[in-house]
Amino acid sequence: MICLAAGTLAASIAVNSFTLAWMHSIEKTRWEENWRVEGRMLVLDEARILSTGAGMDLPPDAVLKDGVWHYRPQLQQQTSLRLTHSPYTSGYELCSAGSCRPLADHLPGIAGTELIVVSPC
């Protein structure tokens, strides 16, 4: 299960794995990361990106499959993810069981620029 928090808002979602997706604010290219809950930690298993551009360098082990670059980021397990919700860019999406929803939809009432914390719970 994961917990979401933004200011005084909170929600929990009954998933043990999820995809976090967003649109790069300059290049307008979709990024996706597959995360899973392992105990009290979040583990990043894979990332995908359609194309490269400003600040979007691919690691040397990236593999192009069906027009999308796949790679395994070298990132330590995380206790939480800290994401900025902003009205000036496309918001993050949370995908699970083949369906994606804006992350902000899980926190009704979120407005303006807020920090969203995603953590195991």
C-alpha positions as CSV (number, residue, x, y, z in Angstrom):
1,M,0.0,0.0,0.0
2,I,1.2,3.5,-0.7
3,C,0.2,6.7,1.1
4,L,0.0,10.2,-0.5
5,A,0.2,13.4,1.5
6,A,0.0,17.1,0.4
7,G,-0.4,19.7,3.1
8,T,-3.4,18.6,5.2
9,L,-4.6,16.2,2.5
10,A,-3.9,12.5,2.7
11,A,-4.9,9.3,0.9
12,S,-3.9,5.7,0.7
13,I,-4.0,3.4,-2.3
14,A,-4.0,-0.4,-2.1
15,V,-1.2,-1.2,-4.5
16,N,2.2,-2.9,-4.1
17,S,3.5,-1.7,-7.5
18,F,2.7,1.3,-9.6
19,T,3.9,3.4,-12.5
20,L,4.6,7.1,-12.0
21,A,4.3,9.0,-15.3
22,W,4.7,12.6,-16.3
23,M,5.3,14.9,-19.2
24,H,8.7,16.7,-19.5
25,S,7.8,20.4,-19.2
26,I,10.1,21.5,-22.1
27,E,10.3,18.6,-24.5
28,K,6.7,17.4,-24.0
29,T,7.9,13.8,-23.8
30,R,6.3,11.3,-21.5
31,W,8.5,9.7,-18.8
32,E,7.4,6.5,-16.9
33,E,9.0,4.8,-13.9
34,N,7.9,1.5,-12.4
35,W,8.0,1.4,-8.6
36,R,7.3,-1.3,-6.1
37,V,6.9,-1.4,-2.3
38,E,9.4,-3.5,-0.5
39,G,8.8,-3.4,3.2
40,R,9.0,0.3,4.2
41,M,10.9,1.3,1.0
42,L,10.1,2.2,-2.6
43,V,12.2,0.4,-5.2
44,L,12.6,1.8,-8.8
45,D,12.7,-1.2,-11.2
46,E,12.6,0.4,-14.6
47,A,12.2,3.7,-16.4
48,R,11.0,4.5,-19.9
49,I,11.2,7.6,-22.1
50,L,10.1,8.1,-25.7
51,S,12.9,10.4,-26.8
52,T,15.8,12.4,-25.5
53,G,16.2,16.2,-25.2
54,A,17.0,19.0,-22.8
55,G,18.2,17.4,-19.6
56,M,17.1,14.0,-20.7
57,D,20.3,12.0,-21.3
58,L,19.9,8.3,-21.5
59,P,22.3,6.0,-19.6
60,P,24.6,3.8,-21.7
61,D,22.5,0.6,-20.9
62,A,19.3,2.0,-22.3
63,V,17.6,-0.2,-24.9
64,L,15.2,0.9,-27.6
65,K,12.1,-1.4,-27.7
66,D,9.1,-0.6,-29.9
67,G,10.2,3.0,-30.2
68,V,10.6,3.6,-26.4
69,W,13.9,3.7,-24.5
70,H,14.0,1.3,-21.5
71,Y,16.6,1.4,-18.7
72,R,17.2,0.6,-15.1
73,P,18.1,3.7,-13.1
74,Q,20.9,3.2,-10.5
75,L,18.9,4.6,-7.6
76,Q,19.0,3.5,-4.0
77,Q,15.7,2.4,-2.4
78,Q,13.7,5.5,-1.3
79,T,11.7,6.0,1.9
80,S,9.5,8.5,-0.1
81,L,9.1,10.4,-3.3
82,R,8.7,14.1,-3.2
83,L,6.8,15.4,-6.2
84,T,5.8,19.0,-7.0
85,H,2.2,19.5,-8.1
86,S,2.0,22.7,-10.1
87,P,-0.8,24.3,-12.1
88,Y,1.9,25.4,-14.6
89,T,2.8,22.0,-16.0
90,S,1.1,18.7,-16.7
91,G,0.6,16.8,-13.4
92,Y,1.9,13.4,-12.5
93,E,-0.1,10.3,-13.2
94,L,-0.3,7.2,-11.1
95,C,-0.9,4.0,-13.0
96,S,-1.8,0.6,-11.7
97,A,-3.7,-2.5,-13.0
98,G,-3.6,-1.1,-16.5
99,S,-5.3,2.3,-15.7
100,C,-3.8,5.7,-15.2
101,R,-5.2,8.7,-13.2
102,P,-3.8,12.1,-12.4
103,L,-2.0,11.8,-9.0
104,A,-3.9,15.0,-7.9
105,D,-7.3,13.1,-8.3
106,H,-6.3,11.0,-5.3
107,L,-6.1,14.2,-3.2
108,P,-9.3,16.1,-3.8
109,G,-8.9,19.7,-2.9
110,I,-5.2,20.0,-3.9
111,A,-4.7,23.5,-5.4
112,G,-1.8,25.6,-6.5
113,T,1.8,24.5,-6.1
114,E,2.0,21.7,-3.5
115,L,4.5,19.1,-2.5
116,I,3.1,15.6,-2.8
117,V,4.8,12.9,-0.8
118,V,4.4,9.3,-1.9
119,S,5.5,6.6,0.6
120,P,4.9,3.1,1.7
121,C,2.3,2.7,4.5
